[in-house]
Amino acid sequence: MDAIDEMDMPIPLPTTTRALEDGIAAGLNTGAQLYVSRGGEVVADVGIGLAAPGVPMTPATITLWMSAVKPVTAVAIALLWERGRLELDDPIARHVPEFAQNGKGGITLRHALTHTGGFRLVAGVTNTSVEAWDVILARICAARPEPRWEPGRKAGYHVATSWFLLAEIVRRLSGRAFDRFVREEVYEPLGMADSWIGMPAERAGAYAAEGRIAVYYDTSKGPPDIATPPPDAAALGLVRPGGNGRGPIRELGRFYEMLLGRGRGVLRPQTVEAITARHRVGLPDHSFGGALIDWGLGVMLNSSHYYEGRPDWPYNFGPHAGPRTFGHSGAQSGCAFCDPDRELVVAWTCNGFPGEERHQVRQRAINMAIYTDLALSA
């Protein structure tokens, strides 16, 4: 079906539709993508509103996943673990020896995957840094660990730093550029043809010509500024494993369907169990204001048990998500998760960054609405 036909599809989730429309009406964003499947059957695969001025958001629009792409890097590491190329408790320095500088030799892959490594902030290192890969890597390796931080016993979300290192390990052990490894070993087997961590210039040009690249707006101080330019080929092409994943949100949904299917087509079932087990439990997150969030290996786990009776706990999948639910959000814009107990996969994105408080309200409303519409809220 072509983009026009897709755009005209009705959205079969009325409460969720209202939540998405409310966000647009409030000026939080101009458009959204939503993908929901249950038991392998697609429930919703839609775009709503505008991807850019005068350009409808469709299911085929290329959207920005932000940190929701991090589990893809975790799966790349898991593939090498399956193949005996590394162990999860290997020191990072075993594979990137220069990382051992300034006393970081004991920080392990598990610490990186659970956000307990203690090297969160390094000057000049973000998910939008434009410097060459080797320059960024050298900065991370030369950095000092945070004072009074015992890896594994203190937690704080690492936005970018650890993800560069994990991707570098994939590059060194596989002999392939990280973005190529992900395309060949994860995206292509899952039919994620339009998903990228670092988009080739020719594809960026083709998508732009087709009007398929969404504009994301800073709406934290006001309504969307429609003069905001679309991302250029240089921004689209950055290989940033912690935050520059792009593609239609339904393809991120396929990634979670693979995990729901116990790794079918990519991983072994035992590996999926390992990724989604609780490796970090009950540690306050010092990047998130002390929030209690349990983690698997690169995925956030349902932590509602720490906030019983509260509707407003942070970074959550909604009050009706099953206890085994896992996934990852994208900063102030989206969320993707798998609820194995309900055989449910959800992925959505809104093209506006409204500030953390308003986004958390939006996230709760959308996730709650999905369960309500599917009669799963009891």
C-alpha positions as CSV (number, residue, x, y, z in Angstrom):
1,M,0.0,0.0,0.0
2,D,1.3,3.5,-0.8
3,A,1.8,6.4,1.6
4,I,-1.5,8.0,0.8
5,D,-3.5,4.8,1.5
6,E,-1.6,4.3,4.7
7,M,-2.3,7.9,5.8
8,D,-6.0,7.3,5.3
9,M,-6.2,4.2,7.5
10,P,-8.5,4.7,10.5
11,I,-6.9,4.4,13.9
12,P,-8.6,1.6,15.7
13,L,-7.7,2.8,19.2
14,P,-10.0,5.7,20.1
15,T,-8.7,6.7,23.5
16,T,-5.1,6.5,22.2
17,T,-6.1,8.7,19.2
18,R,-7.5,11.3,21.5
19,A,-4.3,11.3,23.6
20,L,-2.2,11.8,20.5
21,E,-4.6,14.5,19.2
22,D,-4.6,16.3,22.5
23,G,-0.8,16.6,22.4
24,I,-1.0,18.1,18.9
25,A,-3.7,20.5,20.0
26,A,-1.7,21.6,23.0
27,G,1.3,22.4,20.8
28,L,3.5,19.7,22.2
29,N,4.2,18.4,18.7
30,T,2.7,18.5,15.2
31,G,2.5,14.8,14.5
32,A,3.0,11.3,15.8
33,Q,3.5,7.7,14.7
34,L,2.0,4.7,16.5
35,Y,2.6,1.0,16.1
36,V,0.8,-1.6,18.3
37,S,0.7,-5.4,17.8
38,R,-0.7,-8.2,20.0
39,G,0.2,-11.8,19.6
40,G,2.0,-10.9,16.3
41,E,-1.1,-9.3,14.8
42,V,-0.9,-5.6,14.0
43,V,-3.5,-3.6,15.9
44,A,-2.3,-0.1,14.7
45,D,0.2,1.2,12.3
46,V,-0.5,4.8,11.7
47,G,0.7,8.4,11.4
48,I,-1.3,11.3,12.6
49,G,-0.8,15.1,12.1
50,L,2.2,16.6,10.3
51,A,5.7,15.4,10.0
52,A,6.8,18.8,8.7
53,P,5.0,21.9,7.5
54,G,2.4,20.8,5.0
55,V,3.7,17.2,5.0
56,P,1.5,14.5,6.6
57,M,3.0,12.1,9.1
58,T,2.5,8.6,7.7
59,P,3.6,5.1,8.9
60,A,6.5,5.3,6.4
61,T,7.9,8.6,7.7
62,I,11.5,8.4,9.0
63,T,11.3,9.5,12.6
64,L,14.0,10.0,15.3
65,W,14.1,7.3,18.0
66,M,16.5,9.2,20.3
67,S,17.6,6.9,23.2
68,A,15.0,4.3,22.2
69,V,17.7,2.9,19.9
70,K,19.9,1.9,22.8
71,P,18.5,-1.7,23.1
72,V,19.7,-2.2,19.5
73,T,23.3,-1.7,20.7
74,A,22.6,-4.1,23.6
75,V,21.4,-6.8,21.1
76,A,24.6,-6.3,19.0
77,I,26.7,-7.0,22.2
78,A,24.5,-10.0,23.0
79,L,25.1,-11.5,19.5
80,L,28.9,-11.4,20.2
81,W,28.3,-12.9,23.6
82,E,26.3,-15.8,22.0
83,R,29.2,-16.3,19.6
84,G,31.8,-16.5,22.4
85,R,33.6,-13.3,21.5
86,L,33.1,-11.7,24.9
87,E,31.7,-12.2,28.4
88,L,29.3,-9.8,30.0
89,D,31.6,-9.3,33.0
90,D,34.7,-8.6,30.8
91,P,36.4,-5.4,31.7
92,I,35.8,-2.9,28.9
93,A,39.5,-2.5,28.8
94,R,40.0,-6.1,27.7
95,H,38.6,-5.1,24.3
96,V,39.4,-1.3,24.4
97,P,42.7,-1.3,26.3
98,E,43.1,2.5,26.3
99,F,39.9,2.8,28.4
100,A,41.8,1.7,31.5
101,Q,43.3,5.2,31.8
102,N,42.8,7.0,35.2
103,G,41.6,3.9,37.1
104,K,38.7,2.8,34.8
105,G,40.2,-0.7,34.3
106,G,37.6,-2.5,36.5
107,I,34.5,-1.1,34.7
108,T,32.8,-4.0,32.9
109,L,30.4,-4.4,30.0
110,R,27.6,-5.3,32.5
111,H,28.3,-2.0,34.3
112,A,27.9,-0.2,30.9
113,L,24.7,-2.0,30.0
114,T,23.1,-1.3,33.4
115,H,24.2,2.4,33.7
116,T,26.4,1.7,36.8
117,G,29.8,2.5,35.3
118,G,30.3,6.0,36.7
119,F,31.5,7.9,33.6
120,R,28.4,9.6,32.6
121,L,29.6,13.0,31.4
122,V,32.6,13.7,29.3
123,A,33.2,17.1,27.8
124,G,32.4,17.2,24.1
125,V,30.7,13.8,24.1
126,T,27.0,13.8,23.3
127,N,24.7,12.0,20.9
128,T,25.0,14.9,18.5
129,S,28.7,15.5,18.7
130,V,30.1,16.1,15.2
131,E,33.7,15.2,15.9
132,A,35.3,12.1,14.3
133,W,34.6,8.7,16.0
134,D,38.2,8.3,17.1
135,V,38.3,11.7,18.7
136,I,35.2,11.0,20.7
137,L,36.5,7.6,21.8
138,A,39.8,9.1,22.9
139,R,38.0,11.7,25.0
140,I,36.0,8.9,26.8
141,C,39.0,6.8,27.3
142,A,41.0,9.7,28.8
143,A,38.3,10.8,31.2
144,R,38.4,10.2,34.9
145,P,35.7,8.2,36.6
146,E,33.3,10.0,38.8
147,P,34.5,10.4,42.4
148,R,33.1,8.1,45.1
149,W,31.5,5.9,42.5
150,E,31.8,2.2,42.9
151,P,30.8,0.5,39.6
152,G,27.9,-1.7,40.1
153,R,26.8,-0.2,43.4
154,K,25.8,3.2,42.3
155,A,23.6,4.0,39.3
156,G,23.2,6.9,36.9
157,Y,22.0,6.9,33.3
158,H,24.7,7.3,30.7
159,V,23.3,9.2,27.8
160,A,26.1,8.7,25.3
161,T,29.5,7.7,26.7
162,S,29.1,4.0,27.4
163,W,27.3,3.5,24.1
164,F,30.2,4.7,22.1
165,L,32.4,2.2,23.9
166,L,29.9,-0.7,23.4
167,A,29.7,0.1,19.7
168,E,33.5,0.2,19.5
169,I,33.7,-3.2,21.0
170,V,31.3,-4.5,18.4
171,R,33.5,-2.9,15.7
172,R,36.7,-4.3,17.0
173,L,35.4,-7.8,17.6
174,S,33.4,-8.1,14.4
175,G,35.8,-6.4,12.1
176,R,32.8,-4.3,10.7
177,A,31.8,-0.8,11.2
178,F,29.1,-0.6,14.0
179,D,26.4,0.7,11.7
180,R,27.1,-2.0,9.1
181,F,27.0,-4.7,11.8
182,V,23.6,-3.5,13.0
183,R,22.2,-3.4,9.5
184,E,23.5,-6.9,8.5
185,E,22.9,-8.7,11.8
186,V,19.7,-7.1,13.2
187,Y,17.9,-4.8,10.8
188,E,18.0,-6.8,7.6
189,P,17.0,-10.1,9.1
190,L,14.0,-8.4,10.6
191,G,13.0,-6.5,7.5
192,M,13.8,-3.2,9.0
193,A,14.9,-1.8,5.6
194,D,14.4,1.9,6.4
195,S,16.1,1.8,9.9
196,W,19.5,3.3,10.5
197,I,22.1,4.3,13.1
198,G,23.9,6.6,10.7
199,M,22.0,7.1,7.5
200,P,24.0,6.9,4.2
201,A,23.9,10.2,2.3
202,E,22.3,8.7,-0.8
203,R,19.4,7.3,1.4
204,A,19.1,10.6,3.2
205,G,18.7,12.4,-0.1
206,A,16.2,9.9,-1.4
207,Y,14.1,10.1,1.8
208,A,14.2,13.9,1.7
209,A,13.1,14.0,-1.9
210,E,10.1,11.7,-1.0
211,G,9.2,14.0,1.9
212,R,9.7,11.2,4.4
213,I,11.9,12.8,7.0
214,A,10.2,14.2,10.1
215,V,11.1,17.5,11.7
216,Y,11.4,17.5,15.5
217,Y,10.6,20.7,17.3
218,D,11.7,22.1,20.6
219,T,8.3,22.9,22.2
220,S,9.5,23.4,25.7
221,K,9.1,27.2,25.5
222,G,6.2,27.5,23.1
223,P,4.4,26.0,20.1
224,P,6.3,24.3,17.3
225,D,8.4,26.8,15.3
226,I,7.5,25.8,11.7
227,A,10.7,27.5,10.5
228,T,12.7,24.7,12.1
229,P,14.8,23.1,9.3
230,P,14.7,19.4,8.6
231,P,17.9,17.5,9.6
232,D,20.5,17.6,7.0
233,A,22.5,14.7,5.6
234,A,25.4,15.3,8.0
235,A,23.1,15.0,11.1
236,L,21.3,12.0,9.6
237,G,24.6,10.3,8.9
238,L,26.1,10.5,12.4
239,V,26.7,7.1,13.8
240,R,25.7,7.7,17.4
241,P,24.6,4.4,19.1
242,G,23.1,6.1,22.1
243,G,20.7,8.3,20.3
244,N,20.7,8.7,16.5
245,G,18.5,5.8,15.5
246,R,16.0,6.6,12.8
247,G,13.3,4.9,10.9
248,P,9.6,4.3,10.8
249,I,8.4,3.6,14.3
250,R,6.8,0.4,13.1
251,E,10.3,-1.0,12.4
252,L,11.2,-0.4,16.0
253,G,8.1,-2.4,16.7
254,R,9.4,-5.3,14.7
255,F,12.6,-5.2,16.8
256,Y,10.5,-5.7,19.9
257,E,8.4,-8.4,18.2
258,M,11.6,-10.3,17.7
259,L,12.3,-10.1,21.4
260,L,8.7,-11.1,22.2
261,G,9.3,-14.1,19.9
262,R,12.3,-15.1,22.1
263,G,14.8,-13.8,19.6
264,R,13.4,-15.5,16.5
265,G,15.6,-14.6,13.5
266,V,18.3,-12.9,15.5
267,L,19.0,-14.2,19.0
268,R,18.6,-17.4,21.0
269,P,15.8,-17.6,23.5
270,Q,18.2,-17.9,26.4
271,T,19.9,-14.6,25.3
272,V,16.6,-12.8,25.3
273,E,16.0,-14.1,28.8
274,A,19.4,-12.8,29.8
275,I,18.8,-9.3,28.4
276,T,15.4,-8.9,30.0
277,A,16.3,-10.3,33.5
278,R,16.8,-7.9,36.4
279,H,20.6,-7.2,36.5
280,R,20.2,-3.9,38.4
281,V,17.6,-3.8,41.2
282,G,16.6,-1.1,43.6
283,L,19.3,1.4,43.0
284,P,18.3,5.1,42.9
285,D,19.3,6.7,39.5
286,H,21.4,9.8,40.1
287,S,20.8,11.0,36.6
288,F,17.0,10.8,37.0
289,G,16.7,12.5,40.4
290,G,17.0,9.4,42.4
291,A,14.2,7.5,40.6
292,L,14.1,3.8,41.3
293,I,14.4,2.0,38.0
294,D,15.4,-1.6,37.5
295,W,17.4,-2.5,34.4
296,G,18.1,-5.5,32.3
297,L,21.1,-5.4,29.9
298,G,20.4,-2.2,27.9
299,V,16.6,-2.2,28.6
300,M,14.5,-0.5,31.3
301,L,12.3,-2.9,33.3
302,N,8.8,-2.3,34.7
303,S,9.5,-0.7,38.1
304,S,6.0,0.1,39.2
305,H,6.4,-2.0,42.4
306,Y,8.5,0.9,43.8
307,Y,5.6,3.4,43.3
308,E,2.6,1.5,44.4
309,G,-0.5,3.7,44.6
310,R,1.2,6.6,42.7
311,P,0.1,7.4,39.1
312,D,3.1,9.6,38.4
313,W,6.2,7.4,38.7
314,P,8.8,8.4,36.1
315,Y,9.9,6.7,32.9
316,N,7.2,4.1,33.0
317,F,5.1,1.9,30.7
318,G,1.8,2.8,32.4
319,P,0.0,1.3,35.4
320,H,-1.4,-1.6,33.5
321,A,1.8,-3.0,32.1
322,G,2.7,-6.5,33.2
323,P,5.6,-7.1,35.6
324,R,7.8,-8.5,32.9
325,T,7.4,-5.5,30.6
326,F,10.7,-4.1,29.2
327,G,11.7,-1.4,26.8
328,H,13.2,2.0,26.4
329,S,12.1,5.6,26.0
330,G,13.4,8.3,23.7
331,A,14.1,11.6,25.3
332,Q,10.9,13.8,25.5
333,S,9.5,12.2,22.4
334,G,8.7,8.5,22.4
335,C,8.5,5.1,23.9
336,A,8.8,1.5,22.8
337,F,8.2,-1.7,24.9
338,C,7.2,-5.3,25.0
339,D,4.8,-6.7,27.6
340,P,5.3,-10.5,27.3
341,D,2.4,-11.3,29.7
342,R,0.0,-9.6,27.2
343,E,1.9,-10.5,24.0
344,L,1.9,-6.8,23.4
345,V,4.4,-4.6,21.5
346,V,4.1,-0.8,21.5
347,A,6.2,1.8,19.8
348,W,5.3,5.5,19.3
349,T,6.9,8.8,18.8
350,C,5.8,12.5,18.8
351,N,7.9,15.0,16.9
352,G,8.2,17.6,19.7
353,F,10.3,18.0,22.8
354,P,8.0,19.7,25.3
355,G,10.2,19.5,28.4
356,E,10.5,16.6,30.8
357,E,7.4,17.2,33.0
358,R,5.0,17.7,30.1
359,H,6.5,14.7,28.2
360,Q,6.1,12.4,31.2
361,V,2.4,13.4,31.4
362,R,2.0,12.7,27.7
363,Q,3.8,9.4,28.0
364,R,1.6,8.2,30.8
365,A,-1.5,9.2,28.9
366,I,-0.6,7.4,25.7
367,N,0.6,4.2,27.4
368,M,-2.5,4.1,29.6
369,A,-4.8,4.7,26.7
370,I,-3.4,1.8,24.7
371,Y,-4.2,-0.7,27.5
372,T,-7.6,0.9,27.9
373,D,-8.4,0.6,24.2
374,L,-7.3,-3.1,24.2
375,A,-9.4,-3.9,27.3
376,L,-6.2,-4.7,29.2
377,S,-6.6,-2.2,32.0
378,A,-8.4,-4.4,34.5
